[in-house]
Amino acid sequence: MKVGFIGLGSMGAGMSRNLIKAGHDLVVYNRTRSVAQEMQSLGAKVSDTASEAATGVEVLITMLADDRAVQDVIFEPGTAIESLPEGAIHISMSTISVDLSRRLARSHADNHQNYIAAPVFGRPDAAAAGKLFIVSAGPSESIDKCRSLFAAMGQKAFTVSEDAPAANLIKLSGNFLTTTVIESLAEGFALMRKAGVDPQKFLEVLTESVFSAPVYKTYGGILASEKFEPVGFKLPLGFKDNRLLLAAAEEVSVPMPIASLIHDRFVAALAQGLEDADWSAIARVTFKNAGL
């Protein structure tokens, strides 16, 4: 397929490489052109603008940091929505708000284009390995056309609804649950360390018994060793997702007190200068509160 790909950050770079390896014809755009030029050596065409990346493609994929970044490339005058052909598909794989996803669905429909929300679960190493979990929602015919793309980027693709924003809400809720795991692990490790119990032994018991899920192994390992680098997902982006979740919950009158607690952890972490840290570094706030 002829695919436009916008956003070659820590996630998008690996995803685009896997699409090229799978034989798809890629046109890539990144705000920092030097990042995009690496893809040129792999066979991709590098475009100078988002509009050019959307011109003449069958599918346009965006993998960008936040709502503002997506709006800038899709809706600003002279950009992607004006250049994307009629009948083409825009797959937004970013973690964005439910409200923006609704707007994208409406706007693409008005332009006789198709829209799929397909956010992903997985860190940059999973993106590079083609092992992401992809949550897609949108018109079933469009999703069927894109299955080969999802297969190149992920180990499993879920289809959850014809209503595109449903995928974004699931993604935000999944990220919320991950932060609750980070917080609860941080409290548990703080207790172990203060009581003189080996954190690695605690981790071994947890992850080889009733908490054997990958999220406990990944973040348990980070917290037990207090190795918050390399950064897989920047803390401000986690904070952004928390705010989007709380906004979606408020819209439908669902109280989420644990999400509010996590919100305060993010605020405290930013106040302590952790804006360049991995989002798991909210655990440092819990450790500090315990006098560690």
N, C-alpha and C positions, 0 to 999 in steps of 0.2 A: 504493500500500500504506500501511497505517497503521503507522508506525514510531516506536518509542521510541529516543531517542539520548541516551546518558549520556557526558559528557566533552567539553567544548567548549574544549579547549586549543588550542595552535597548529596541531595537525592536525585535531582534531575540528570546529573552527569552520568550516573550509573544506569539509570533507566534508559536514557537515550543510547548509550553504548549497546545495551542489550537489544534494543530495537534494530540497530544497525547490524549486529551480529545475526539477527533473525532474518535479515534480508530485506528489511523495509527501506524505502527511499526517504531519507530524512533531510529536511531543511530546518536548521536550528537558528535560534536567536537568543542571545544573552546580552544583558545590559553591558557587561564587561566582555568586550569582543575577544580578548586573548583566551578566555575560557572556552569560547565557542570554537576557536581555531583548532583546538585539540581534536574536535570531532571531524574537522575537515580531513585530517590525516587518516581517519577511519572510513572516509567515504561520504560524509555528510556535506551538504552545501551550507555555507554560512551566509545568513542574511544580515542586512544592515539595520532592518527595522522589524518590529512585530508585524506590521502590515505585510511586508514582503514574505515573512514566514507563513502567513495565512493564505497567500495568493496561490490559487490553483491546486490546493491540497484536498485530499479526501477527508482527512482527519487532522484537527489541530489539538495538540495536547499542551496544557499549561500546568507547570509545576512551580509555583511561586510562593513567596513567604506569607502573604496575608491578603486581606480584602483589597487594600489600597493598590498593591502591586498588580493584582488581577484586573481591577478596574482600569488602571492606567494603560494596560496593553490591549484590553478588549474594547473599552468604551471611549477612550480619548479620541478626538477627531483624527481621522486618517489612519486609524489603527485596525486591529484584527477583524472586528465585527463587520466593518465595511468591505474588507477584502476577502473574507471567507466566502467561497462559492455557495450558491443556493444548493441545498441538499447535503452539504458537507456537515461534519460532526465536530463539535467542540467537546473535548473531554477535559473537564477541570479536575485535576488530581491533587490540588492544593487543599489544605485544611482551612476552609473559609466559613463565613457565617451562613446560617440558614437563610437569612434575608437576602444576601447577595446571590445565593444559589437560585432562589426564586426569581430574582431579577434577570439572571442569566438565562433561565429557562424561558421567561416571557420574551426577552429581547431577541433571542435566537429564533423563537417561533415567529415573531414579527418579521424577521428577515428571511424566513423560509429556510432556516438552518436547523440543525438538531443539536441537542445539548444532553450530555451525560455528566453526572457528578460521580467521580470515581476516586475518592480519597484513599490513602493507603496506610496500612500499619506496617511498621518496620523502620529500622535505623539505616544509616547510609551503607553499612556493610551488607545488609539484606538487599538494598537497592542494587548494589554492584553485582551481587550474586544472582539476581533475578528471583529472589525469594520473598518478595513482598506479598502481603495479603491485601487484595484489592476489593473494595466495597463499592459496587456500582448500582446506580439507580437512574432511570430514564426510560425512554421508549424502547421496548423490547427488541424491535427490529434494528435499531441503532446499536444496541448492546451486542446483538448477535454479529453484526458486521465487525465489531472491534475485539472479538474474542481472541484473535491471533495476536493482537497487540498486548492484551492482558496476559496471555500465555508467555510472551517474551519477557515481560517485566515481573511477573509474580508466580508464586507457587500455587496460589488458589485465588479465584475470583468469585465473589459472592454477588448475586443479583438480589436486591432487597425490595425494590418497588418500581413502579412506573413514575412515581413522583420523585424527581431528582433530589430535592432537599433532604429526603429521608436518609440518603447515604451520608450527607454532611452531619446530620444529627447523630447517627450511629458513630461516626468517627470522633466527634467531639465527646460523646459519652464514653467511648473507649479510652480516649486520652485522659478523661477525668478518672476513670477507674485505675489507670496506670499511676496517676499521681497519688491516689489513695494507697496503692501498694507501696510506693516510695515512702510516703509519710509513715505508714504503719511499720514498715521495715526499719525506718530511721528510729522510731520510738523503741522498737524491740532491740536494735543494736545498741542504742544509748543505755538501755537497762543492762544488757549483758556486759558492756564495757565498764560501767560504773560498779557492777557487782563482781568484776574480775573474771567473768566467763569469756573464753576465747571466742571472738566473733566468727572465726572460720568454722569452728565446731558447731556453733549455733546455725550457721548457714548450711552446713552439711546435713544436719538433722532436718532442717526445714525442707531443703530441696530434694532430699532423698526419701521423703515420707509424704506428708499430706500437702506440701506446697511445691510440687514438682513442675509446675507450669513454667514456660520460658520467661515470663515476665518476672517471676521470683528469682530465677537463676541469673538473669541478666542484671537486674537492679540490686539483687542481694549481693552479687559479686562486687559490684561497684561500691556499695555501701560498706561491706565488710572490710574491704581493702582501702576504702576512702580514696579511690583513684577515679576522680571525676573527669579525667582526660584520657583519650581524646574526646572532644565534644561531639556528640552525635546529634543532639537537638538542643539548640540554644535556649537558655532559660527564659528570655523575653518572649520567645515563640510559644513556650508552654504557658506562660502567663496570658498571652493573647488568646490561646485556646480556652483557658479557664474563663476568661471574660465572655467569650462567645457562647460557651455553655451556659453560664449564668443568665445571659440575655435571652437565650432560647427557652430556658426554664421559666424565667419571669413572664415571657410572652404567653405561656400556657398555664401559669399559676401553679408551678411545681416548686415547693421549697426544697433546697438542696444545702442543708447546713454543713455537710462535710466539704462540699465544693467551696463554700464561703470560708471555711477554715483554711483550705488549700490556697485560696486567693490571698489570704493574709500571709501565708508562708512565702508566696511569691513576692509580695510587697516587701516583706522583711529581708528576703534574699537580695532584692534589688537595692534596698537601703544600705545593705552591707557590702555593696560593690561587686555583686556576683553577676553582672549583666553579660559577661562573656563566658560564663560557666555553662556546663550541661544542665538541663532542667532537673536532673537528679540531685543537684547541689542544694535544692531546698532542704535536703537532709542536714546540711550544715547548720541551718537555723535551729533544727531540733536538737542537734548535738550541742550547740552553744547554749541553748536553754537548759540543758542538763549539766552545764558546767564543764563540758568536754572541749 
